Amino acid sequence: MNYLSAENISKSYGEKVLFENINFGLEKGDKVALVANNGTGKSTLLRILAGEDQGDTGMVSVRDGIRISMLPQEPSFDGDLTVNEVVANADTGLVEVIKEYEIAVQQQAENYTNETQRQLELATAKMDIHDAWDYDRRLKQLLERFNVNEPDKKIDTMSGGQLKRLSLALALLDNPDILLLDEPTNHLDIDMIEWLEKHLQNSSVTLLMVTHDRYFLDRICNNILEISDGNLHIHRGNYSYFLEKRSEREEVNRIEIDKAKKLMKKELEWIRRMPKARTTKSKARIDSFHRTKETATSAKKQDELKLGVHMSRVGGKILEMENVSKSFGDTVILKNYDYVFKKGERIGFVGKNGAGKTSFLNLIMQEQDPDSGTIVTGDTIVYGYYKQEGIKIRESQTVLEVVKDIAEIIPTGKGNSLTASQFLQHFMFSPKVQNDHVSKLSGGERRRLYLLTVLIKNPNFLILDEPTNDLDLLTLNKLEEFLEGFKGCLILVSHDRYFLDKLVDHLFVFEGDGKIKDYHSNYTEYRLMMDEKERQQKLESGAEKKEKKKSLVAPKEKTKLTYHEKKEYDALPCEIEKLEEEKSNLEEKIGSECVDYEELEKLSVRIGEVINLIDMKTIRWMELDEFVD
């Protein structure tokens, strides 16, 4: 069933064409990702579909009765309101249904007639259809899930992350038919992302989202819409399938252009030798030459992000923390903490929002003082600190002025240097864009500019706090390539599990109350360890409950197993043993260095299935064992 159709949608800003005459539809139950480079109109297209913006051409058709809810990239609420007031005044379809029901109840109570009774019955039916009866319970649950737990807090005192999580809770609460999500994982901790991932996987909602989180994207979406050079390409598959098909398309296009270039060279020689007399046949050949020339010259020079630093020498002392403690009121961030950082360390920070990750970084950067203890940085260390809140600059500045305020000339090593303008071009800011005001930049372009201002200082100790927010996948891949080759120390705070898996050697897990545990593994391996620990705890808890139950009830005469139950009982140990063997083999493969990330994801999914099967069969064996003499 078609829910939404977009026909011949075009959008431009001045001379910049975002997309032109694109067509697609959303069917009931579709889970679709929108993929494109920063500044090419992803957020604009979502706003057009939601009715918050207008295309230059075309139309959007939505099936009657279909409700759309949207999570914007940068939510905006009235700053004078509290969280409670925003929720109460939320302009959502579900709130309207509830208000309609409350009005109908009041009207019937004040003036009982056949008409007021009919209106109440209609309003009640709508409450049933939209599952609105448990609105308050779900609201409380979602706000708690996304850590929005101060109902009387004023909007203008909340951080961008808190506003994003509030907006996401309201979008999910509305139970829409179509959900439009613009970077939904930004400002969520990993536990929140994994909950949202499962929620969307199990939901029947029709989904269109923009995200840079590749695990999230690959596990949820079954279709990919790609905007490239203003055109739309539709891929019927997940993100891995999209990468394969895009690569094939680019290779076919490259081959066609190479063939056209060779043919054009041959035809150009013929045109130069051709006599002035024009026959019909020669005119046709000339027309064919011009078509060939158009194909041969159709290849566009692709801008490529070039990241690099002229890293200075790193001495023997890097960073030493001794007996460091830090608290904010009753919230303990660090408690008698000791750590000596080593050359080339690559550490990922993991933990819930508010556990102290950013405060830890601010202590390193001496932006906050510890309550006790010492923090000593080596004399040769040059920090590059990329903050989660992003760049703070005047909107009226041009992009070039932002860089010139830092340096006119940037050294690149071996006596070479770049001007500010040349350095900007390495970061995919064309000369034309360099003269644009910062206010015109997209969220991803601002992030790229901020990254530039960090790397321009040629650091040898990089601290990146949520660097993947709002970056497109092309920029993200280039950032990963750069960080893989970076020889200095790296601290990476990220909710992007793929990013962590690829770049860090070990994890600092912030457990709260000042506790930080060091795990020498990537995130997927850590998650598997935690899942296994939780599974063992459940099994032990289940066994304890059974023993307690046995002690509380009087013993009863055992009932013998049936013939089929006896066969099942005898077979279960062998089945469990085989599953345990498969689990060990999977764990060994996951720990292997030669496993690529796509295979790692498949192995992770399978080991989860195997663990569930072991649990089920073990519990079943325990149930049957009670009746064995």
C-alpha positions in Angstrom: 0.0 0.0 0.0 1.4 3.4 -1.0 1.6 5.9 1.8 3.5 8.7 0.2 4.6 9.7 -3.4 7.1 12.4 -4.3 6.8 13.5 -8.0 9.3 15.7 -9.9 10.6 17.4 -6.8 13.4 20.0 -7.4 15.1 22.4 -5.0 17.7 25.1 -5.5 19.2 27.8 -3.5 20.4 30.5 -5.9 22.7 28.9 -8.4 23.2 25.8 -6.2 21.0 22.9 -7.4 20.3 20.4 -4.5 18.2 17.9 -6.5 16.2 18.0 -9.7 13.0 16.2 -10.8 13.3 13.3 -8.3 10.6 10.7 -8.0 10.0 8.0 -5.4 7.4 6.5 -3.1 7.1 5.0 0.4 5.1 1.8 0.8 3.6 0.6 4.0 6.3 -0.9 6.2 9.3 0.4 4.2 12.5 1.1 6.1 14.4 3.6 3.9 17.7 5.4 4.4 18.5 8.7 2.5 22.2 8.8 1.6 24.1 11.8 0.2 27.1 14.1 0.8 26.8 17.1 3.2 25.2 20.1 1.7 23.3 18.2 -1.0 19.8 18.6 0.4 19.0 15.6 2.7 17.5 17.6 5.5 15.7 19.9 2.9 14.1 16.9 1.3 12.8 15.6 4.6 11.3 19.0 5.4 9.5 19.0 2.0 8.1 15.6 2.7 6.9 16.7 6.1 5.2 19.8 4.6 7.6 22.2 6.4 9.2 23.4 3.2 8.3 23.7 -0.5 10.0 22.3 -3.5 10.6 24.6 -6.5 8.8 22.1 -8.7 6.7 18.9 -8.2 4.4 17.7 -5.5 4.2 15.4 -2.5 1.0 13.2 -2.2 0.1 11.6 1.1 -2.6 8.9 1.4 -5.7 10.1 3.3 -5.5 9.5 7.0 -1.7 8.9 7.1 0.0 10.8 9.9 3.7 11.9 9.5 6.0 12.7 12.4 9.5 14.3 11.9 12.6 14.5 14.0 14.6 17.5 12.7 18.4 17.6 12.8 18.3 20.7 15.0 15.0 20.8 17.0 13.5 24.1 17.9 11.1 24.8 20.8 9.9 27.9 22.5 12.7 28.7 25.0 10.3 30.2 27.5 8.4 26.9 28.0 9.3 24.0 30.3 9.6 20.4 29.2 6.1 19.7 30.7 4.6 22.6 28.7 6.3 21.5 25.5 4.8 18.0 25.9 1.4 19.4 26.8 1.3 21.7 23.8 3.0 19.3 21.3 1.5 19.7 17.9 1.1 16.0 17.2 -1.7 13.9 15.8 -2.0 11.8 18.9 -2.4 14.8 21.2 -5.2 16.0 18.9 -6.9 12.7 19.2 -6.8 12.8 23.0 -8.0 16.4 23.0 -10.9 15.5 20.8 -11.9 12.6 23.1 -11.7 14.9 26.2 -13.9 17.5 24.5 -16.4 14.8 23.6 -16.5 13.5 27.1 -17.1 17.0 28.5 -19.8 17.8 26.0 -21.7 14.6 26.7 -21.5 15.3 30.4 -22.8 18.8 30.0 -25.5 18.0 27.4 -26.4 14.4 26.8 -28.0 14.0 23.3 -27.8 11.4 20.5 -25.3 13.8 18.7 -23.0 14.1 21.7 -23.2 10.4 22.2 -22.3 9.8 18.6 -19.3 12.2 18.8 -18.1 10.4 21.9 -18.3 7.0 20.2 -16.3 8.4 17.2 -13.7 9.9 19.5 -13.5 6.6 21.5 -12.9 4.7 18.2 -10.1 7.0 17.3 -8.5 6.4 20.7 -8.7 2.7 20.0 -7.3 3.0 16.5 -4.3 5.1 17.5 -3.6 3.2 20.8 -3.8 6.5 22.7 -5.2 5.2 26.0 -1.7 4.6 27.5 -0.3 7.9 26.3 0.9 9.0 29.7 2.6 5.7 30.5 4.5 5.7 27.2 5.4 9.4 27.6 7.0 8.7 30.9 8.7 5.6 29.6 10.2 7.4 26.6 11.3 10.5 28.5 13.1 8.2 31.0 14.6 6.1 28.2 16.1 9.2 26.6 17.2 10.7 29.9 14.8 13.7 29.8 14.1 13.6 33.5 13.6 17.3 34.6 10.0 18.1 33.6 10.1 21.7 35.0 13.4 22.6 33.2 13.2 25.6 30.9 13.9 24.9 27.2 16.4 27.7 26.9 18.6 26.1 29.6 18.8 22.7 27.9 21.7 21.6 25.8 21.4 20.7 22.1 21.6 17.0 23.0 18.8 17.2 25.5 16.5 19.0 23.0 17.3 16.3 20.4 16.3 13.6 22.8 13.1 15.4 23.8 12.2 15.8 20.1 12.9 12.1 19.4 10.7 11.0 22.4 7.8 13.1 21.1 8.3 11.8 17.5 8.1 8.2 18.7 5.3 8.9 21.2 3.0 10.1 18.4 2.7 6.6 16.9 2.9 8.0 13.3 2.3 6.0 10.1 5.4 7.6 8.6 8.4 8.6 10.7 11.0 10.9 9.2 14.3 10.9 11.2 17.2 13.3 10.6 20.3 12.0 12.3 18.4 10.2 15.1 21.5 8.7 16.8 23.2 12.1 17.4 23.5 12.8 21.2 22.3 9.3 22.2 24.6 7.0 24.2 25.1 3.5 22.9 22.5 1.9 25.2 19.9 4.4 23.8 20.9 3.6 20.2 20.7 -0.1 20.7 17.2 0.3 22.3 16.1 2.5 19.4 17.6 0.1 16.9 15.5 -2.8 18.3 12.4 -0.6 18.6 12.5 0.4 14.9 13.4 -3.2 13.8 10.3 -4.5 15.6 8.0 -1.6 14.6 5.6 -1.6 11.7 6.1 2.1 11.1 7.1 3.3 7.7 10.5 4.9 8.1 12.7 7.4 6.1 15.9 8.4 7.8 19.2 10.2 7.4 22.0 8.7 9.5 25.8 8.3 9.4 25.6 5.3 11.8 26.4 2.3 9.5 25.5 -0.5 12.0 22.3 1.3 12.7 21.5 1.9 9.0 22.5 -1.6 7.9 20.4 -3.4 10.5 17.2 -1.4 10.1 16.9 -0.3 6.4 15.8 -2.5 3.5 16.0 0.3 0.9 18.5 3.1 0.2 17.8 6.4 -1.6 21.0 8.0 -2.9 21.2 11.6 -4.1 24.2 12.0 -6.3 24.8 15.0 -8.7 21.3 16.2 -8.1 19.8 12.8 -9.3 18.1 10.1 -7.2 19.2 6.4 -7.3 17.0 3.8 -5.7 18.7 0.6 -4.2 16.4 -2.2 -3.1 18.6 -3.6 -0.3 20.5 -2.6 2.9 23.6 -0.4 3.2 26.1 -3.2 2.2 24.0 -3.9 -1.0 24.0 -0.2 -1.7 27.8 0.1 -1.5 28.2 -2.9 -3.9 25.7 -1.5 -6.5 27.1 2.1 -6.3 30.6 0.7 -6.9 29.3 -1.2 -9.9 27.5 1.9 -11.3 30.6 4.0 -10.9 32.8 1.4 -12.6 30.3 1.0 -15.6 30.2 4.8 -15.9 34.0 5.0 -15.9 34.3 2.3 -18.6 31.7 4.1 -20.8 33.6 7.4 -20.4 37.0 5.7 -21.3 35.5 4.1 -24.4 33.9 7.5 -25.4 37.3 9.2 -25.0 39.0 6.7 -27.3 36.3 7.0 -29.9 36.2 10.8 -29.7 40.0 10.8 -30.4 39.5 8.7 -33.5 36.5 10.7 -34.7 38.3 14.0 -34.1 41.0 12.9 -36.5 38.3 12.1 -39.1 36.7 15.5 -38.7 40.0 17.2 -39.2 40.7 15.3 -42.4 37.1 15.5 -43.7 36.5 17.6 -46.9 34.4 20.7 -46.7 31.6 19.1 -48.7 28.9 17.8 -46.2 26.9 14.8 -47.1 23.9 13.5 -45.1 26.1 10.6 -43.9 28.9 12.9 -42.8 26.5 15.2 -41.0 25.1 12.2 -39.1 28.7 11.2 -38.2 29.4 14.7 -36.9 26.2 14.6 -34.7 27.4 11.3 -33.4 30.8 12.8 -32.6 29.2 15.6 -30.5 27.2 13.0 -28.6 30.4 11.0 -28.0 32.2 14.1 -26.9 29.4 14.9 -24.4 29.8 11.4 -22.8 33.6 11.6 -22.8 33.6 14.9 -21.0 30.8 14.0 -18.6 33.1 12.8 -15.8 33.0 15.3 -13.0 36.1 16.0 -10.9 35.2 14.5 -7.5 36.3 16.7 -4.6 38.2 14.6 -2.1 38.8 15.3 1.5 42.6 15.4 2.3 43.3 15.1 6.0 46.7 15.2 7.4 48.9 16.7 10.1 52.6 17.6 10.4 53.0 15.9 13.7 55.8 17.0 16.0 58.0 14.6 17.9 56.5 12.9 21.0 58.8 12.7 24.0 58.9 10.1 26.7 56.2 11.6 28.9 52.7 11.8 27.4 50.1 12.3 30.1 50.0 11.2 33.7 47.0 11.2 36.0 47.7 10.4 39.7 45.0 10.0 42.4 42.6 12.3 40.6 39.1 13.0 42.0 36.4 15.2 40.6 32.7 15.6 41.6 29.9 18.0 40.8 27.7 18.0 43.9 26.6 14.4 44.5 27.7 13.3 41.0 31.2 11.6 41.2 33.1 11.8 38.0 36.5 10.4 39.1 37.6 8.9 42.4 41.3 8.4 43.2 42.0 7.7 39.5 45.5 6.8 38.2 46.6 6.3 34.6 49.7 6.8 32.6 49.1 7.3 28.9 51.6 5.6 26.5 52.8 6.5 23.0 50.3 5.6 20.2 47.5 4.6 22.5 44.0 4.5 20.9 41.3 4.6 23.5 37.5 4.6 23.1 35.3 6.2 25.8 32.0 4.4 26.4 29.3 5.1 28.9 25.9 6.6 29.4 25.2 10.3 29.0 26.2 12.1 32.2 28.7 9.4 33.3 31.6 11.9 33.0 33.2 11.3 29.6 33.3 15.0 28.6 34.3 16.1 32.1 37.3 13.7 32.0 38.4 15.4 28.7 38.0 18.8 30.2 40.3 17.8 33.1 42.9 16.7 30.6 42.7 20.0 28.7 42.8 21.9 32.0 39.5 23.5 31.3 38.4 22.2 34.7 40.5 21.7 37.8 40.4 18.4 39.7 39.2 18.4 43.3 42.4 16.5 44.2 45.3 14.7 42.6 47.6 15.8 39.8 47.5 15.8 36.0 50.8 16.3 34.2 51.2 16.7 30.4 54.5 16.0 28.6 56.4 19.0 27.3 56.2 17.8 23.6 52.4 17.2 23.6 50.3 19.3 21.3 46.6 18.6 21.9 43.9 18.8 19.2 40.5 18.9 21.0 37.3 18.4 19.0 34.4 19.3 21.2 30.9 17.7 21.0 29.2 21.1 20.9 31.0 22.0 17.7 32.4 25.3 16.5 31.5 28.7 18.0 32.1 31.4 15.4 30.3 34.5 14.1 27.6 33.6 11.6 28.6 36.7 9.6 32.1 35.5 9.1 33.1 33.9 5.8 34.6 30.4 5.8 38.0 31.8 4.7 38.0 34.4 7.5 37.5 31.7 10.1 40.7 30.0 9.0 42.7 33.2 8.5 41.9 34.1 12.1 43.9 31.0 13.1 46.7 31.2 10.5 47.3 32.7 7.1 50.0 30.1 6.2 49.9 26.5 7.4 53.1 24.4 7.6 52.7 20.9 6.1 56.2 19.5 6.8 59.6 19.3 5.0 59.6 23.0 4.5 56.2 23.1 2.6 53.2 25.1 3.5 49.7 26.0 2.3 47.8 29.2 2.3 44.5 29.3 4.2 42.6 29.0 0.9 44.6 26.0 -0.3 44.1 24.3 3.1 40.4 24.8 2.8 40.3 23.2 -0.6 41.9 20.1 1.0 38.8 20.0 3.2 36.4 20.2 0.2 35.6 23.9 0.5 35.8 25.3 -3.0 36.9 28.9 -3.6 33.3 29.9 -4.1 32.2 28.3 -0.8 35.1 29.9 1.0 33.5 33.3 0.4 30.1 32.2 1.7 29.1 33.2 5.2 29.1 30.5 7.9 25.3 30.9 8.2 24.9 29.2 4.8 26.8 26.0 5.8 24.9 22.8 6.5 25.4 21.0 9.8 27.9 18.6 8.2 29.8 21.4 6.6 30.2 23.2 9.9 31.5 20.0 11.4 34.1 19.6 8.6 35.1 23.3 9.1 35.5 22.6 12.9 37.7 19.5 12.2 39.9 21.7 10.0 40.4 24.2 12.8 41.5 21.4 15.1 44.0 19.8 12.6 45.4 23.1 11.5 47.4 23.1 14.8 49.2 19.8 13.8 48.4 18.0 17.1 50.2 14.8 18.2 47.4 14.0 20.8 43.9 14.0 19.3 40.8 14.1 21.5 37.6 13.7 19.5 34.3 14.0 21.4 31.5 12.7 19.1 33.2 13.7 15.8 30.8 11.7 13.6 27.7 13.8 14.4 26.3 15.2 11.2 29.1 14.0 8.9 28.2 12.4 5.6 29.5 8.9 4.9 32.1 10.1 2.4 33.7 12.4 5.0 33.4 9.8 7.7 35.3 7.2 5.6 38.1 9.8 4.9 38.2 10.6 8.6 38.6 6.9 9.5 41.4 6.5 6.9 43.2 9.5 8.4 42.8 8.2 12.0 44.0 4.7 11.1 47.3 6.2 9.9 47.6 8.8 12.7 50.7 8.0 14.8 50.0 10.1 17.8 47.7 9.3 20.8 44.0 9.2 20.2 41.0 9.5 22.6 37.7 8.8 20.9 34.3 9.5 22.5 31.7 8.1 20.1 28.3 6.4 20.0 29.2 5.1 16.5 29.9 1.4 17.1 31.4 0.8 13.7 33.8 3.8 14.2 34.9 2.4 17.6 35.4 -1.1 16.3 37.6 0.1 13.5 39.8 2.6 15.4 40.4 1.8 19.0 42.6 -0.7 20.8 40.9 -0.6 24.2 37.9 0.9 25.9 37.5 3.1 29.0 34.0 2.1 30.2 32.4 4.8 32.4 30.2 2.9 34.8 29.1 5.9 36.9 30.0 6.9 40.5 33.6 7.5 39.5 34.2 4.0 38.3 36.1 3.6 35.0 37.0 0.0 33.8 39.6 -0.7 31.1 38.7 -3.4 28.5 41.3 -4.4 26.0 38.8 -5.0 23.2 36.8 -3.2 20.6 33.1 -2.3 21.2 31.6 -5.5 19.6 33.8 -7.8 21.7 33.0 -5.8 24.8 29.2 -6.0 24.1 29.5 -9.8 23.6 31.3 -10.1 27.0 28.5 -8.1 28.7 25.8 -10.1 26.9 27.4 -13.3 28.1 27.7 -12.0 31.6 24.1 -11.0 31.7 23.1 -14.4 30.3 25.0 -16.2 33.1 23.3 -13.9 35.7 19.9 -14.7 34.3 20.6 -18.5 34.4 21.9 -18.3 38.0 18.9 -16.2 39.0 16.6 -18.7 37.3 18.2 -21.6 39.1 18.0 -19.8 42.5 14.3 -19.1 41.9 13.7 -22.8 41.2 15.5 -23.9 44.3 13.6 -21.4 46.4 10.3 -22.6 44.8 11.2 -26.2 45.6 11.9 -25.3 49.2 8.6 -23.4 49.6 6.3 -26.1 48.2 5.7 -29.6 49.6 7.4 -32.3 47.6 5.1 -34.0 45.3 5.3 -37.4 43.6 7.4 -37.3 40.4 5.6 -37.8 37.1 7.5 -39.9 34.5 8.4 -38.4 31.2 6.5 -39.3 28.1 8.3 -41.3 25.4 8.8 -38.1 23.3 9.9 -36.1 26.3 12.5 -38.8 27.2 13.9 -38.7 23.6 14.0 -34.9 23.8 15.7 -35.1 27.3 18.4 -37.5 26.0 19.1 -35.4 22.9 19.4 -32.0 24.6 22.9 -32.4 26.2 24.3 -33.3 22.7 22.5 -30.3 21.1 23.8 -27.9 23.9 27.3 -29.3 23.5 27.2 -28.6 19.7 25.9 -25.1 20.3 28.6 -24.4 22.9 31.2 -25.6 20.4 29.7 -23.3 17.7 29.8 -20.4 20.2 33.5 -21.0 20.9 34.3 -21.1 17.2 32.4 -17.9 16.6 34.2 -16.2 19.5 37.5 -17.4 18.0 36.6 -15.9 14.6 35.5 -12.6 16.1 38.8 -12.3 17.9 40.7 -13.0 14.6 42.5 -10.0 13.1 41.7 -11.1 9.5 37.9 -10.7 9.9 36.5 -7.7 8.0 33.7 -5.6 9.5 30.8 -7.0 7.4 31.8 -10.5 8.4 32.2 -9.4 12.0 28.6 -8.1 12.0 27.2 -11.4 10.7 29.2 -13.3 13.3 27.9 -11.1 16.0 24.3 -11.7 14.9 24.8 -15.4 14.8 26.5 -15.6 18.2 23.5 -13.8 19.7 21.2 -16.4 18.2 23.4 -19.3 19.5 23.4 -17.9 23.0 19.6 -17.6 23.0 19.3 -21.3 21.8 21.7 -22.4 24.5 19.6 -20.6 27.1 16.3 -22.1 25.8 17.7 -25.6 25.6 19.4 -25.4 29.0 16.2 -24.2 30.7 14.2 -27.0 28.9 16.7 -29.6 30.1 16.3 -28.4 33.7 12.5 -28.6 33.4 12.6 -32.2 32.1 15.3 -33.2 34.6 12.9 -32.6 37.5 10.9 -35.6 36.4 13.8 -38.0 35.9 14.3 -40.7 38.5 
